[in-house]
Amino acid sequence: MTQQVIHPMVKLQRNVRSLVESKIIKPSDSIWKIALLYGDEWQHWKQELQDFGFSMQDPISELLAVDAWDEE
């Protein structure tokens, strides 16, 4: 049995999707709103998102629309 390693961005995406489904945030909210929920970890996630080309003003829906987190 082999285990697949889940990309860290997939975990972030799942957490954000859960927040949207719980109506804590909206898909139209800017990505920076999740900073309030991640506290001390936010600087790491902000850098990861920027490395993938996101800006903090992009809507959360763009983060949720990513199908694969390929690092090139």
CHARMM-style PDB file with segment names, atoms N, HN, CA, C and O in Angstrom:
ATOM      1  N   MET     1       0.840  -1.177   0.000  1.00  0.00      PROA
ATOM      2  CA  MET     1       0.000   0.000   0.000  1.00  0.00      PROA
ATOM      3  C   MET     1       0.888   1.245   0.000  1.00  0.00      PROA
ATOM      4  O   MET     1       1.742   1.396   0.874  1.00  0.00      PROA
ATOM      5  N   THR     2       0.695   2.124  -0.962  1.00  0.00      PROA
ATOM      6  HN  THR     2       0.001   2.001  -1.671  1.00  0.00      PROA
ATOM      7  CA  THR     2       1.481   3.351  -1.011  1.00  0.00      PROA
ATOM      8  C   THR     2       0.608   4.528  -0.616  1.00  0.00      PROA
ATOM      9  O   THR     2      -0.565   4.612  -0.982  1.00  0.00      PROA
ATOM     10  N   GLN     3       1.206   5.427   0.133  1.00  0.00      PROA
ATOM     11  HN  GLN     3       2.159   5.359   0.429  1.00  0.00      PROA
ATOM     12  CA  GLN     3       0.488   6.633   0.531  1.00  0.00      PROA
ATOM     13  C   GLN     3       0.893   7.774  -0.377  1.00  0.00      PROA
ATOM     14  O   GLN     3       2.062   7.921  -0.731  1.00  0.00      PROA
ATOM     15  N   GLN     4      -0.076   8.571  -0.745  1.00  0.00      PROA
ATOM     16  HN  GLN     4      -1.026   8.452  -0.457  1.00  0.00      PROA
ATOM     17  CA  GLN     4       0.217   9.752  -1.530  1.00  0.00      PROA
ATOM     18  C   GLN     4       0.442  10.918  -0.585  1.00  0.00      PROA
ATOM     19  O   GLN     4      -0.268  11.081   0.407  1.00  0.00      PROA
ATOM     20  N   VAL     5       1.428  11.714  -0.905  1.00  0.00      PROA
ATOM     21  HN  VAL     5       2.005  11.582  -1.711  1.00  0.00      PROA
ATOM     22  CA  VAL     5       1.690  12.909  -0.119  1.00  0.00      PROA
ATOM     23  C   VAL     5       0.822  14.029  -0.684  1.00  0.00      PROA
ATOM     24  O   VAL     5       0.838  14.298  -1.885  1.00  0.00      PROA
ATOM     25  N   ILE     6       0.082  14.663   0.183  1.00  0.00      PROA
ATOM     26  HN  ILE     6       0.070  14.444   1.159  1.00  0.00      PROA
ATOM     27  CA  ILE     6      -0.802  15.745  -0.250  1.00  0.00      PROA
ATOM     28  C   ILE     6      -0.015  17.053  -0.229  1.00  0.00      PROA
ATOM     29  O   ILE     6       0.642  17.382   0.759  1.00  0.00      PROA
ATOM     30  N   HSD     7      -0.093  17.781  -1.321  1.00  0.00      PROA
ATOM     31  HN  HSD     7      -0.626  17.514  -2.123  1.00  0.00      PROA
ATOM     32  CA  HSD     7       0.586  19.077  -1.422  1.00  0.00      PROA
ATOM     33  C   HSD     7       0.021  20.000  -0.344  1.00  0.00      PROA
ATOM     34  O   HSD     7      -1.192  20.027  -0.136  1.00  0.00      PROA
ATOM     35  N   PRO     8       0.871  20.752   0.342  1.00  0.00      PROA
ATOM     36  CA  PRO     8       0.392  21.664   1.397  1.00  0.00      PROA
ATOM     37  C   PRO     8      -0.687  22.639   0.917  1.00  0.00      PROA
ATOM     38  O   PRO     8      -1.578  23.012   1.680  1.00  0.00      PROA
ATOM     39  N   MET     9      -0.601  23.048  -0.348  1.00  0.00      PROA
ATOM     40  HN  MET     9       0.122  22.746  -0.968  1.00  0.00      PROA
ATOM     41  CA  MET     9      -1.607  23.978  -0.869  1.00  0.00      PROA
ATOM     42  C   MET     9      -2.973  23.300  -1.001  1.00  0.00      PROA
ATOM     43  O   MET     9      -4.003  23.969  -0.921  1.00  0.00      PROA
ATOM     44  N   VAL    10      -2.990  21.989  -1.200  1.00  0.00      PROA
ATOM     45  HN  VAL    10      -2.153  21.446  -1.265  1.00  0.00      PROA
ATOM     46  CA  VAL    10      -4.259  21.253  -1.251  1.00  0.00      PROA
ATOM     47  C   VAL    10      -4.923  21.317   0.122  1.00  0.00      PROA
ATOM     48  O   VAL    10      -6.136  21.499   0.229  1.00  0.00      PROA
ATOM     49  N   LYS    11      -4.116  21.166   1.165  1.00  0.00      PROA
ATOM     50  HN  LYS    11      -3.131  21.018   1.078  1.00  0.00      PROA
ATOM     51  CA  LYS    11      -4.664  21.257   2.526  1.00  0.00      PROA
ATOM     52  C   LYS    11      -5.226  22.641   2.798  1.00  0.00      PROA
ATOM     53  O   LYS    11      -6.314  22.774   3.357  1.00  0.00      PROA
ATOM     54  N   LEU    12      -4.483  23.680   2.401  1.00  0.00      PROA
ATOM     55  HN  LEU    12      -3.599  23.572   1.946  1.00  0.00      PROA
ATOM     56  CA  LEU    12      -4.974  25.052   2.570  1.00  0.00      PROA
ATOM     57  C   LEU    12      -6.279  25.234   1.800  1.00  0.00      PROA
ATOM     58  O   LEU    12      -7.243  25.798   2.317  1.00  0.00      PROA
ATOM     59  N   GLN    13      -6.296  24.753   0.563  1.00  0.00      PROA
ATOM     60  HN  GLN    13      -5.513  24.295   0.143  1.00  0.00      PROA
ATOM     61  CA  GLN    13      -7.485  24.882  -0.284  1.00  0.00      PROA
ATOM     62  C   GLN    13      -8.693  24.186   0.356  1.00  0.00      PROA
ATOM     63  O   GLN    13      -9.804  24.716   0.338  1.00  0.00      PROA
ATOM     64  N   ARG    14      -8.468  23.010   0.914  1.00  0.00      PROA
ATOM     65  HN  ARG    14      -7.565  22.580   0.929  1.00  0.00      PROA
ATOM     66  CA  ARG    14      -9.569  22.288   1.578  1.00  0.00      PROA
ATOM     67  C   ARG    14     -10.073  23.055   2.796  1.00  0.00      PROA
ATOM     68  O   ARG    14     -11.279  23.137   3.028  1.00  0.00      PROA
ATOM     69  N   ASN    15      -9.149  23.613   3.570  1.00  0.00      PROA
ATOM     70  HN  ASN    15      -8.169  23.546   3.382  1.00  0.00      PROA
ATOM     71  CA  ASN    15      -9.552  24.390   4.743  1.00  0.00      PROA
ATOM     72  C   ASN    15     -10.354  25.622   4.340  1.00  0.00      PROA
ATOM     73  O   ASN    15     -11.362  25.950   4.968  1.00  0.00      PROA
ATOM     74  N   VAL    16      -9.903  26.295   3.296  1.00  0.00      PROA
ATOM     75  HN  VAL    16      -9.085  26.028   2.786  1.00  0.00      PROA
ATOM     76  CA  VAL    16     -10.609  27.494   2.820  1.00  0.00      PROA
ATOM     77  C   VAL    16     -11.978  27.102   2.269  1.00  0.00      PROA
ATOM     78  O   VAL    16     -12.963  27.798   2.515  1.00  0.00      PROA
ATOM     79  N   ARG    17     -12.050  25.998   1.528  1.00  0.00      PROA
ATOM     80  HN  ARG    17     -11.249  25.433   1.329  1.00  0.00      PROA
ATOM     81  CA  ARG    17     -13.342  25.531   1.001  1.00  0.00      PROA
ATOM     82  C   ARG    17     -14.314  25.253   2.153  1.00  0.00      PROA
ATOM     83  O   ARG    17     -15.498  25.579   2.066  1.00  0.00      PROA
ATOM     84  N   SER    18     -13.812  24.656   3.216  1.00  0.00      PROA
ATOM     85  HN  SER    18     -12.850  24.391   3.287  1.00  0.00      PROA
ATOM     86  CA  SER    18     -14.632  24.375   4.388  1.00  0.00      PROA
ATOM     87  C   SER    18     -15.149  25.668   5.024  1.00  0.00      PROA
ATOM     88  O   SER    18     -16.296  25.732   5.465  1.00  0.00      PROA
ATOM     89  N   LEU    19     -14.303  26.687   5.067  1.00  0.00      PROA
ATOM     90  HN  LEU    19     -13.371  26.635   4.709  1.00  0.00      PROA
ATOM     91  CA  LEU    19     -14.723  27.986   5.611  1.00  0.00      PROA
ATOM     92  C   LEU    19     -15.822  28.616   4.750  1.00  0.00      PROA
ATOM     93  O   LEU    19     -16.755  29.231   5.266  1.00  0.00      PROA
ATOM     94  N   VAL    20     -15.695  28.452   3.433  1.00  0.00      PROA
ATOM     95  HN  VAL    20     -14.937  27.952   3.014  1.00  0.00      PROA
ATOM     96  CA  VAL    20     -16.719  28.975   2.516  1.00  0.00      PROA
ATOM     97  C   VAL    20     -18.028  28.214   2.714  1.00  0.00      PROA
ATOM     98  O   VAL    20     -19.098  28.819   2.788  1.00  0.00      PROA
ATOM     99  N   GLU    21     -17.941  26.887   2.798  1.00  0.00      PROA
ATOM    100  HN  GLU    21     -17.072  26.396   2.737  1.00  0.00      PROA
ATOM    101  CA  GLU    21     -19.147  26.076   2.978  1.00  0.00      PROA
ATOM    102  C   GLU    21     -19.818  26.366   4.318  1.00  0.00      PROA
ATOM    103  O   GLU    21     -21.036  26.244   4.446  1.00  0.00      PROA
ATOM    104  N   SER    22     -19.031  26.746   5.306  1.00  0.00      PROA
ATOM    105  HN  SER    22     -18.041  26.845   5.202  1.00  0.00      PROA
ATOM    106  CA  SER    22     -19.574  27.100   6.623  1.00  0.00      PROA
ATOM    107  C   SER    22     -20.078  28.540   6.667  1.00  0.00      PROA
ATOM    108  O   SER    22     -20.602  29.001   7.681  1.00  0.00      PROA
ATOM    109  N   LYS    23     -19.908  29.235   5.550  1.00  0.00      PROA
ATOM    110  HN  LYS    23     -19.482  28.860   4.727  1.00  0.00      PROA
ATOM    111  CA  LYS    23     -20.334  30.628   5.398  1.00  0.00      PROA
ATOM    112  C   LYS    23     -19.579  31.590   6.329  1.00  0.00      PROA
ATOM    113  O   LYS    23     -20.095  32.649   6.686  1.00  0.00      PROA
ATOM    114  N   ILE    24     -18.361  31.212   6.714  1.00  0.00      PROA
ATOM    115  HN  ILE    24     -17.942  30.351   6.425  1.00  0.00      PROA
ATOM    116  CA  ILE    24     -17.510  32.090   7.508  1.00  0.00      PROA
ATOM    117  C   ILE    24     -16.897  33.155   6.598  1.00  0.00      PROA
ATOM    118  O   ILE    24     -16.728  34.308   6.994  1.00  0.00      PROA
ATOM    119  N   ILE    25     -16.568  32.745   5.372  1.00  0.00      PROA
ATOM    120  HN  ILE    25     -16.705  31.808   5.050  1.00  0.00      PROA
ATOM    121  CA  ILE    25     -16.095  33.665   4.342  1.00  0.00      PROA
ATOM    122  C   ILE    25     -16.868  33.368   3.065  1.00  0.00      PROA
ATOM    123  O   ILE    25     -17.491  32.314   2.929  1.00  0.00      PROA
ATOM    124  N   LYS    26     -16.817  34.324   2.121  1.00  0.00      PROA
ATOM    125  HN  LYS    26     -16.311  35.180   2.231  1.00  0.00      PROA
ATOM    126  CA  LYS    26     -17.519  34.157   0.854  1.00  0.00      PROA
ATOM    127  C   LYS    26     -16.510  33.988  -0.278  1.00  0.00      PROA
ATOM    128  O   LYS    26     -15.396  34.505  -0.189  1.00  0.00      PROA
ATOM    129  N   PRO    27     -16.880  33.276  -1.335  1.00  0.00      PROA
ATOM    130  CA  PRO    27     -15.969  33.115  -2.476  1.00  0.00      PROA
ATOM    131  C   PRO    27     -15.548  34.458  -3.078  1.00  0.00      PROA
ATOM    132  O   PRO    27     -14.468  34.561  -3.660  1.00  0.00      PROA
ATOM    133  N   SER    28     -16.375  35.469  -2.945  1.00  0.00      PROA
ATOM    134  HN  SER    28     -17.252  35.385  -2.472  1.00  0.00      PROA
ATOM    135  CA  SER    28     -16.051  36.783  -3.508  1.00  0.00      PROA
ATOM    136  C   SER    28     -15.145  37.607  -2.598  1.00  0.00      PROA
ATOM    137  O   SER    28     -14.649  38.653  -3.016  1.00  0.00      PROA
ATOM    138  N   ASP    29     -14.918  37.156  -1.357  1.00  0.00      PROA
ATOM    139  HN  ASP    29     -15.321  36.306  -1.018  1.00  0.00      PROA
ATOM    140  CA  ASP    29     -14.012  37.862  -0.446  1.00  0.00      PROA
ATOM    141  C   ASP    29     -12.586  37.786  -0.984  1.00  0.00      PROA
ATOM    142  O   ASP    29     -12.233  36.860  -1.714  1.00  0.00      PROA
ATOM    143  N   SER    30     -11.783  38.763  -0.617  1.00  0.00      PROA
ATOM    144  HN  SER    30     -12.070  39.515  -0.024  1.00  0.00      PROA
ATOM    145  CA  SER    30     -10.373  38.760  -1.008  1.00  0.00      PROA
ATOM    146  C   SER    30      -9.599  37.741  -0.183  1.00  0.00      PROA
ATOM    147  O   SER    30      -9.950  37.446   0.960  1.00  0.00      PROA
ATOM    148  N   ILE    31      -8.543  37.210  -0.783  1.00  0.00      PROA
ATOM    149  HN  ILE    31      -8.258  37.449  -1.711  1.00  0.00      PROA
ATOM    150  CA  ILE    31      -7.722  36.203  -0.116  1.00  0.00      PROA
ATOM    151  C   ILE    31      -7.191  36.705   1.224  1.00  0.00      PROA
ATOM    152  O   ILE    31      -7.035  35.916   2.156  1.00  0.00      PROA
ATOM    153  N   TRP    32      -6.909  38.004   1.337  1.00  0.00      PROA
ATOM    154  HN  TRP    32      -7.036  38.645   0.580  1.00  0.00      PROA
ATOM    155  CA  TRP    32      -6.338  38.513   2.585  1.00  0.00      PROA
ATOM    156  C   TRP    32      -7.233  38.253   3.788  1.00  0.00      PROA
ATOM    157  O   TRP    32      -6.751  38.254   4.921  1.00  0.00      PROA
ATOM    158  N   LYS    33      -8.526  38.030   3.571  1.00  0.00      PROA
ATOM    159  HN  LYS    33      -8.918  38.029   2.651  1.00  0.00      PROA
ATOM    160  CA  LYS    33      -9.432  37.780   4.701  1.00  0.00      PROA
ATOM    161  C   LYS    33      -9.077  36.498   5.456  1.00  0.00      PROA
ATOM    162  O   LYS    33      -9.337  36.394   6.655  1.00  0.00      PROA
ATOM    163  N   ILE    34      -8.489  35.531   4.768  1.00  0.00      PROA
ATOM    164  HN  ILE    34      -8.277  35.616   3.795  1.00  0.00      PROA
ATOM    165  CA  ILE    34      -8.139  34.308   5.482  1.00  0.00      PROA
ATOM    166  C   ILE    34      -6.949  34.535   6.409  1.00  0.00      PROA
ATOM    167  O   ILE    34      -6.678  33.708   7.280  1.00  0.00      PROA
ATOM    168  N   ALA    35      -6.241  35.638   6.232  1.00  0.00      PROA
ATOM    169  HN  ALA    35      -6.461  36.310   5.524  1.00  0.00      PROA
ATOM    170  CA  ALA    35      -5.122  35.975   7.132  1.00  0.00      PROA
ATOM    171  C   ALA    35      -5.610  36.080   8.570  1.00  0.00      PROA
ATOM    172  O   ALA    35      -4.899  35.702   9.501  1.00  0.00      PROA
ATOM    173  N   LEU    36      -6.800  36.585   8.747  1.00  0.00      PROA
ATOM    174  HN  LEU    36      -7.377  36.892   7.991  1.00  0.00      PROA
ATOM    175  CA  LEU    36      -7.357  36.753  10.088  1.00  0.00      PROA
ATOM    176  C   LEU    36      -7.569  35.417  10.785  1.00  0.00      PROA
ATOM    177  O   LEU    36      -7.581  35.343  12.014  1.00  0.00      PROA
ATOM    178  N   LEU    37      -7.734  34.366   9.996  1.00  0.00      PROA
ATOM    179  HN  LEU    37      -7.723  34.426   8.998  1.00  0.00      PROA
ATOM    180  CA  LEU    37      -7.996  33.045  10.552  1.00  0.00      PROA
ATOM    181  C   LEU    37      -6.735  32.216  10.757  1.00  0.00      PROA
ATOM    182  O   LEU    37      -6.747  31.231  11.496  1.00  0.00      PROA
ATOM    183  N   TYR    38      -5.646  32.615  10.103  1.00  0.00      PROA
ATOM    184  HN  TYR    38      -5.636  33.415   9.503  1.00  0.00      PROA
ATOM    185  CA  TYR    38      -4.409  31.841  10.194  1.00  0.00      PROA
ATOM    186  C   TYR    38      -3.378  32.421  11.152  1.00  0.00      PROA
ATOM    187  O   TYR    38      -2.382  31.763  11.452  1.00  0.00      PROA
ATOM    188  N   GLY    39      -3.590  33.607  11.625  1.00  0.00      PROA
ATOM    189  HN  GLY    39      -4.400  34.142  11.381  1.00  0.00      PROA
ATOM    190  CA  GLY    39      -2.721  34.195  12.638  1.00  0.00      PROA
ATOM    191  C   GLY    39      -1.243  34.120  12.312  1.00  0.00      PROA
ATOM    192  O   GLY    39      -0.805  34.608  11.270  1.00  0.00      PROA
ATOM    193  N   ASP    40      -0.465  33.501  13.211  1.00  0.00      PROA
ATOM    194  HN  ASP    40      -0.821  33.104  14.057  1.00  0.00      PROA
ATOM    195  CA  ASP    40       0.992  33.438  13.082  1.00  0.00      PROA
ATOM    196  C   ASP    40       1.452  32.680  11.845  1.00  0.00      PROA
ATOM    197  O   ASP    40       2.554  32.925  11.353  1.00  0.00      PROA
ATOM    198  N   GLU    41       0.638  31.770  11.333  1.00  0.00      PROA
ATOM    199  HN  GLU    41      -0.257  31.571  11.733  1.00  0.00      PROA
ATOM    200  CA  GLU    41       1.006  30.983  10.155  1.00  0.00      PROA
ATOM    201  C   GLU    41       0.817  31.765   8.856  1.00  0.00      PROA
ATOM    202  O   GLU    41       1.263  31.322   7.797  1.00  0.00      PROA
ATOM    203  N   TRP    42       0.167  32.911   8.928  1.00  0.00      PROA
ATOM    204  HN  TRP    42      -0.195  33.271   9.788  1.00  0.00      PROA
ATOM    205  CA  TRP    42      -0.223  33.616   7.717  1.00  0.00      PROA
ATOM    206  C   TRP    42       0.956  34.006   6.836  1.00  0.00      PROA
ATOM    207  O   TRP    42       0.866  33.891   5.614  1.00  0.00      PROA
ATOM    208  N   GLN    43       2.057  34.462   7.420  1.00  0.00      PROA
ATOM    209  HN  GLN    43       2.130  34.556   8.413  1.00  0.00      PROA
ATOM    210  CA  GLN    43       3.195  34.884   6.591  1.00  0.00      PROA
ATOM    211  C   GLN    43       3.667  33.757   5.686  1.00  0.00      PROA
ATOM    212  O   GLN    43       4.016  33.991   4.528  1.00  0.00      PROA
ATOM    213  N   HSD    44       3.680  32.547   6.204  1.00  0.00      PROA
ATOM    214  HN  HSD    44       3.397  32.358   7.145  1.00  0.00      PROA
ATOM    215  CA  HSD    44       4.069  31.385   5.392  1.00  0.00      PROA
ATOM    216  C   HSD    44       3.080  31.181   4.239  1.00  0.00      PROA
ATOM    217  O   HSD    44       3.478  31.042   3.083  1.00  0.00      PROA
ATOM    218  N   TRP    45       1.790  31.166   4.572  1.00  0.00      PROA
ATOM    219  HN  TRP    45       1.466  31.279   5.512  1.00  0.00      PROA
ATOM    220  CA  TRP    45       0.780  30.910   3.538  1.00  0.00      PROA
ATOM    221  C   TRP    45       0.713  32.047   2.531  1.00  0.00      PROA
ATOM    222  O   TRP    45       0.497  31.814   1.342  1.00  0.00      PROA
ATOM    223  N   LYS    46       0.895  33.272   3.000  1.00  0.00      PROA
ATOM    224  HN  LYS    46       1.070  33.461   3.966  1.00  0.00      PROA
ATOM    225  CA  LYS    46       0.898  34.421   2.087  1.00  0.00      PROA
ATOM    226  C   LYS    46       2.013  34.260   1.062  1.00  0.00      PROA
ATOM    227  O   LYS    46       1.795  34.475  -0.130  1.00  0.00      PROA
ATOM    228  N   GLN    47       3.203  33.885   1.515  1.00  0.00      PROA
ATOM    229  HN  GLN    47       3.380  33.710   2.484  1.00  0.00      PROA
ATOM    230  CA  GLN    47       4.332  33.686   0.604  1.00  0.00      PROA
ATOM    231  C   GLN    47       4.055  32.554  -0.374  1.00  0.00      PROA
ATOM    232  O   GLN    47       4.359  32.668  -1.562  1.00  0.00      PROA
ATOM    233  N   GLU    48       3.479  31.463   0.119  1.00  0.00      PROA
ATOM    234  HN  GLU    48       3.232  31.370   1.083  1.00  0.00      PROA
ATOM    235  CA  GLU    48       3.134  30.341  -0.765  1.00  0.00      PROA
ATOM    236  C   GLU    48       2.149  30.789  -1.850  1.00  0.00      PROA
ATOM    237  O   GLU    48       2.323  30.468  -3.026  1.00  0.00      PROA
ATOM    238  N   LEU    49       1.129  31.523  -1.449  1.00  0.00      PROA
ATOM    239  HN  LEU    49       0.988  31.784  -0.494  1.00  0.00      PROA
ATOM    240  CA  LEU    49       0.132  31.997  -2.416  1.00  0.00      PROA
ATOM    241  C   LEU    49       0.770  32.934  -3.439  1.00  0.00      PROA
ATOM    242  O   LEU    49       0.484  32.842  -4.633  1.00  0.00      PROA
ATOM    243  N   GLN    50       1.622  33.824  -2.978  1.00  0.00      PROA
ATOM    244  HN  GLN    50       1.854  33.899  -2.008  1.00  0.00      PROA
ATOM    245  CA  GLN    50       2.291  34.739  -3.902  1.00  0.00      PROA
ATOM    246  C   GLN    50       3.214  33.982  -4.847  1.00  0.00      PROA
ATOM    247  O   GLN    50       3.332  34.339  -6.020  1.00  0.00      PROA
ATOM    248  N   ASP    51       3.861  32.951  -4.351  1.00  0.00      PROA
ATOM    249  HN  ASP    51       3.766  32.661  -3.399  1.00  0.00      PROA
ATOM    250  CA  ASP    51       4.725  32.130  -5.211  1.00  0.00      PROA
ATOM    251  C   ASP    51       3.930  31.473  -6.342  1.00  0.00      PROA
ATOM    252  O   ASP    51       4.473  31.208  -7.415  1.00  0.00      PROA
ATOM    253  N   PHE    52       2.643  31.213  -6.100  1.00  0.00      PROA
ATOM    254  HN  PHE    52       2.202  31.428  -5.229  1.00  0.00      PROA
ATOM    255  CA  PHE    52       1.781  30.633  -7.126  1.00  0.00      PROA
ATOM    256  C   PHE    52       1.066  31.700  -7.951  1.00  0.00      PROA
ATOM    257  O   PHE    52       0.199  31.382  -8.765  1.00  0.00      PROA
ATOM    258  N   GLY    53       1.428  32.967  -7.741  1.00  0.00      PROA
ATOM    259  HN  GLY    53       2.133  33.226  -7.080  1.00  0.00      PROA
ATOM    260  CA  GLY    53       0.895  34.042  -8.579  1.00  0.00      PROA
ATOM    261  C   GLY    53      -0.368  34.714  -8.063  1.00  0.00      PROA
ATOM    262  O   GLY    53      -0.984  35.499  -8.784  1.00  0.00      PROA
ATOM    263  N   PHE    54      -0.760  34.426  -6.845  1.00  0.00      PROA
ATOM    264  HN  PHE    54      -0.259  33.789  -6.259  1.00  0.00      PROA
ATOM    265  CA  PHE    54      -1.938  35.075  -6.287  1.00  0.00      PROA
ATOM    266  C   PHE    54      -1.563  36.402  -5.650  1.00  0.00      PROA
ATOM    267  O   PHE    54      -0.459  36.558  -5.128  1.00  0.00      PROA
ATOM    268  N   SER    55      -2.485  37.356  -5.695  1.00  0.00      PROA
ATOM    269  HN  SER    55      -3.382  37.228  -6.119  1.00  0.00      PROA
ATOM    270  CA  SER    55      -2.318  38.583  -4.920  1.00  0.00      PROA
ATOM    271  C   SER    55      -3.340  38.515  -3.789  1.00  0.00      PROA
ATOM    272  O   SER    55      -4.305  37.754  -3.859  1.00  0.00      PROA
ATOM    273  N   MET    56      -3.126  39.295  -2.777  1.00  0.00      PROA
ATOM    274  HN  MET    56      -2.343  39.913  -2.721  1.00  0.00      PROA
ATOM    275  CA  MET    56      -4.018  39.244  -1.624  1.00  0.00      PROA
ATOM    276  C   MET    56      -5.378  39.861  -1.930  1.00  0.00      PROA
ATOM    277  O   MET    56      -6.315  39.717  -1.145  1.00  0.00      PROA
ATOM    278  N   GLN    57      -5.494  40.549  -3.073  1.00  0.00      PROA
ATOM    279  HN  GLN    57      -4.732  40.666  -3.711  1.00  0.00      PROA
ATOM    280  CA  GLN    57      -6.772  41.134  -3.475  1.00  0.00      PROA
ATOM    281  C   GLN    57      -7.591  40.196  -4.361  1.00  0.00      PROA
ATOM    282  O   GLN    57      -8.761  40.466  -4.632  1.00  0.00      PROA
ATOM    283  N   ASP    58      -6.986  39.097  -4.812  1.00  0.00      PROA
ATOM    284  HN  ASP    58      -6.035  38.878  -4.592  1.00  0.00      PROA
ATOM    285  CA  ASP    58      -7.725  38.139  -5.638  1.00  0.00      PROA
ATOM    286  C   ASP    58      -8.869  37.542  -4.824  1.00  0.00      PROA
ATOM    287  O   ASP    58      -8.746  37.375  -3.611  1.00  0.00      PROA
ATOM    288  N   PRO    59      -9.985  37.220  -5.488  1.00  0.00      PROA
ATOM    289  CA  PRO    59     -11.089  36.587  -4.756  1.00  0.00      PROA
ATOM    290  C   PRO    59     -10.736  35.156  -4.352  1.00  0.00      PROA
ATOM    291  O   PRO    59      -9.977  34.471  -5.038  1.00  0.00      PROA
ATOM    292  N   ILE    60     -11.286  34.733  -3.256  1.00  0.00      PROA
ATOM    293  HN  ILE    60     -11.903  35.289  -2.699  1.00  0.00      PROA
ATOM    294  CA  ILE    60     -11.069  33.381  -2.751  1.00  0.00      PROA
ATOM    295  C   ILE    60     -11.496  32.342  -3.788  1.00  0.00      PROA
ATOM    296  O   ILE    60     -10.929  31.251  -3.845  1.00  0.00      PROA
ATOM    297  N   SER    61     -12.483  32.675  -4.598  1.00  0.00      PROA
ATOM    298  HN  SER    61     -12.944  33.562  -4.552  1.00  0.00      PROA
ATOM    299  CA  SER    61     -12.948  31.732  -5.627  1.00  0.00      PROA
ATOM    300  C   SER    61     -11.817  31.319  -6.565  1.00  0.00      PROA
ATOM    301  O   SER    61     -11.819  30.192  -7.058  1.00  0.00      PROA
ATOM    302  N   GLU    62     -10.845  32.208  -6.825  1.00  0.00      PROA
ATOM    303  HN  GLU    62     -10.843  33.125  -6.424  1.00  0.00      PROA
ATOM    304  CA  GLU    62      -9.717  31.847  -7.692  1.00  0.00      PROA
ATOM    305  C   GLU    62      -8.834  30.798  -7.034  1.00  0.00      PROA
ATOM    306  O   GLU    62      -8.319  29.907  -7.710  1.00  0.00      PROA
ATOM    307  N   LEU    63      -8.657  30.897  -5.733  1.00  0.00      PROA
ATOM    308  HN  LEU    63      -9.076  31.620  -5.184  1.00  0.00      PROA
ATOM    309  CA  LEU    63      -7.890  29.894  -4.992  1.00  0.00      PROA
ATOM    310  C   LEU    63      -8.602  28.545  -5.047  1.00  0.00      PROA
ATOM    311  O   LEU    63      -7.965  27.506  -5.223  1.00  0.00      PROA
ATOM    312  N   LEU    64      -9.918  28.567  -4.898  1.00  0.00      PROA
ATOM    313  HN  LEU    64     -10.435  29.411  -4.755  1.00  0.00      PROA
ATOM    314  CA  LEU    64     -10.694  27.330  -4.897  1.00  0.00      PROA
ATOM    315  C   LEU    64     -10.785  26.695  -6.287  1.00  0.00      PROA
ATOM    316  O   LEU    64     -11.062  25.501  -6.402  1.00  0.00      PROA
ATOM    317  N   ALA    65     -10.558  27.476  -7.334  1.00  0.00      PROA
ATOM    318  HN  ALA    65     -10.333  28.446  -7.241  1.00  0.00      PROA
ATOM    319  CA  ALA    65     -10.685  26.980  -8.705  1.00  0.00      PROA
ATOM    320  C   ALA    65      -9.464  26.194  -9.178  1.00  0.00      PROA
ATOM    321  O   ALA    65      -9.516  25.550 -10.226  1.00  0.00      PROA
ATOM    322  N   VAL    66      -8.377  26.236  -8.429  1.00  0.00      PROA
ATOM    323  HN  VAL    66      -8.334  26.759  -7.578  1.00  0.00      PROA
ATOM    324  CA  VAL    66      -7.157  25.539  -8.857  1.00  0.00      PROA
ATOM    325  C   VAL    66      -7.376  24.029  -8.784  1.00  0.00      PROA
ATOM    326  O   VAL    66      -7.807  23.497  -7.761  1.00  0.00      PROA
ATOM    327  N   ASP    67      -7.070  23.346  -9.899  1.00  0.00      PROA
ATOM    328  HN  ASP    67      -6.720  23.778 -10.730  1.00  0.00      PROA
ATOM    329  CA  ASP    67      -7.232  21.895  -9.970  1.00  0.00      PROA
ATOM    330  C   ASP    67      -5.996  21.143  -9.533  1.00  0.00      PROA
ATOM    331  O   ASP    67      -6.099  20.082  -8.918  1.00  0.00      PROA
ATOM    332  N   ALA    68      -4.830  21.678  -9.842  1.00  0.00      PROA
ATOM    333  HN  ALA    68      -4.746  22.540 -10.341  1.00  0.00      PROA
ATOM    334  CA  ALA    68      -3.586  20.989  -9.493  1.00  0.00      PROA
ATOM    335  C   ALA    68      -2.524  22.012  -9.087  1.00  0.00      PROA
ATOM    336  O   ALA    68      -2.394  23.071  -9.700  1.00  0.00      PROA
ATOM    337  N   TRP    69      -1.787  21.679  -8.064  1.00  0.00      PROA
ATOM    338  HN  TRP    69      -1.893  20.819  -7.566  1.00  0.00      PROA
ATOM    339  CA  TRP    69      -0.735  22.556  -7.543  1.00  0.00      PROA
ATOM    340  C   TRP    69       0.616  22.039  -8.017  1.00  0.00      PROA
ATOM    341  O   TRP    69       1.371  21.456  -7.239  1.00  0.00      PROA
ATOM    342  N   ASP    70       0.913  22.248  -9.271  1.00  0.00      PROA
ATOM    343  HN  ASP    70       0.299  22.721  -9.903  1.00  0.00      PROA
ATOM    344  CA  ASP    70       2.184  21.803  -9.835  1.00  0.00      PROA
ATOM    345  C   ASP    70       3.237  22.868  -9.607  1.00  0.00      PROA
ATOM    346  O   ASP    70       3.030  24.046  -9.898  1.00  0.00      PROA
ATOM    347  N   GLU    71       4.365  22.432  -9.083  1.00  0.00      PROA
ATOM    348  HN  GLU    71       4.533  21.475  -8.847  1.00  0.00      PROA
ATOM    349  CA  GLU    71       5.472  23.359  -8.900  1.00  0.00      PROA
ATOM    350  C   GLU    71       6.458  23.143 -10.032  1.00  0.00      PROA
ATOM    351  O   GLU    71       6.935  22.030 -10.254  1.00  0.00      PROA
ATOM    352  N   GLU    72       6.755  24.203 -10.735  1.00  0.00      PROA
ATOM    353  HN  GLU    72       6.368  25.107 -10.554  1.00  0.00      PROA
ATOM    354  CA  GLU    72       7.673  24.085 -11.872  1.00  0.00      PROA
ATOM    355  C   GLU    72       8.937  24.838 -11.594  1.00  0.00      PROA
ATOM    356  OT1 GLU    72       9.839  24.861 -12.431  1.00  0.00      PROA
TER     357      GLU     72
END
